[in-house]
Amino acid sequence: MDRFPIEPRFEVNYHLLSIARSDRLRLKVRLPGNDPTLPSVTSVWPTANWHERENYDLFGIRFEGHPDLRRILMPDDWEGYPLRKDYPVEGPR
């Protein structure tokens, strides 16, 4: 989530569910706008691979230790991150 212009600017939400125990846990991690980076959770939850890549591609949040952090939806040569609130509506210039 982009909370622009509020700092910390970004918020990453993890929704965890234990089916066996019927437990739910929501974890919120707030990140600064100038260097949005946090550790990857792919070693614990392999399916986070796609979610982290999507967040990197659309918001520019970097996940340290991710096995393949590259664009997944936008072309490789795309400039900027289209889901940021300060991204120009008409696209990159």
C-alpha positions as CSV (number, residue, x, y, z in Angstrom):
1,M,0.0,0.0,0.0
2,D,1.3,3.5,-0.9
3,R,0.4,6.0,1.8
4,F,2.0,9.0,0.0
5,P,2.6,11.7,1.2
6,I,2.7,10.2,4.7
7,E,6.0,8.7,6.0
8,P,6.7,5.8,6.3
9,R,5.3,5.8,2.8
10,F,4.7,2.1,2.1
11,E,3.0,-0.6,4.0
12,V,3.3,-4.3,3.2
13,N,0.6,-6.6,4.6
14,Y,1.0,-10.3,5.2
15,H,-2.2,-12.3,5.9
16,L,-1.3,-15.7,7.4
17,L,-3.7,-18.5,8.1
18,S,-3.2,-21.8,9.9
19,I,-5.9,-24.1,8.6
20,A,-5.0,-26.8,11.1
21,R,-5.3,-24.4,14.1
22,S,-7.9,-22.0,12.6
23,D,-5.5,-19.1,13.5
24,R,-5.2,-15.9,11.5
25,L,-2.4,-13.4,11.8
26,R,-2.0,-10.1,9.9
27,L,1.5,-8.6,9.9
28,K,2.0,-5.0,8.8
29,V,5.5,-3.7,7.8
30,R,5.9,0.0,7.1
31,L,8.8,1.1,4.9
32,P,10.3,4.5,4.1
33,G,9.7,6.1,0.7
34,N,13.4,6.7,-0.1
35,D,14.5,3.0,0.3
36,P,11.6,0.6,0.5
37,T,13.4,-2.7,1.2
38,L,12.7,-5.7,3.4
39,P,13.8,-9.3,3.6
40,S,12.1,-11.8,1.3
41,V,9.9,-14.4,2.9
42,T,10.1,-16.9,0.0
43,S,12.3,-19.3,2.0
44,V,9.3,-19.7,4.4
45,W,6.4,-19.3,2.0
46,P,7.5,-20.2,-1.6
47,T,4.3,-18.7,-3.1
48,A,5.4,-15.3,-1.8
49,N,7.7,-15.3,-4.8
50,W,5.0,-14.0,-7.2
51,H,3.6,-11.5,-4.6
52,E,7.0,-10.0,-3.9
53,R,7.8,-9.7,-7.7
54,E,4.4,-8.0,-8.2
55,N,5.1,-5.5,-5.4
56,Y,8.6,-4.8,-6.8
57,D,7.2,-4.3,-10.3
58,L,4.3,-2.0,-9.4
59,F,5.5,-0.2,-6.3
60,G,9.3,-0.5,-6.4
61,I,9.6,-2.4,-3.1
62,R,12.8,-4.5,-3.0
63,F,12.9,-7.8,-1.2
64,E,16.4,-8.8,-0.2
65,G,17.3,-12.4,-0.7
66,H,14.5,-13.0,-3.3
67,P,15.6,-15.7,-5.8
68,D,14.4,-13.9,-9.0
69,L,13.4,-10.3,-8.3
70,R,12.6,-8.8,-11.7
71,R,9.5,-7.4,-13.4
72,I,6.6,-9.7,-13.8
73,L,3.8,-7.6,-15.3
74,M,5.4,-4.5,-16.9
75,P,8.0,-4.7,-19.8
76,D,11.6,-4.9,-18.7
77,D,12.4,-1.4,-20.1
78,W,9.4,0.2,-18.3
79,E,10.4,3.3,-16.3
80,G,8.8,3.9,-12.9
81,Y,6.3,2.0,-10.7
82,P,2.7,2.5,-11.9
83,L,0.9,1.9,-8.6
84,R,2.7,4.6,-6.7
85,K,0.4,7.5,-5.9
86,D,2.9,10.0,-7.4
87,Y,3.2,8.2,-10.7
88,P,2.1,10.4,-13.6
89,V,-1.4,9.5,-14.9
90,E,-0.3,9.8,-18.5
91,G,2.6,7.4,-17.9
92,P,6.4,7.8,-17.9
93,R,7.9,10.8,-19.8
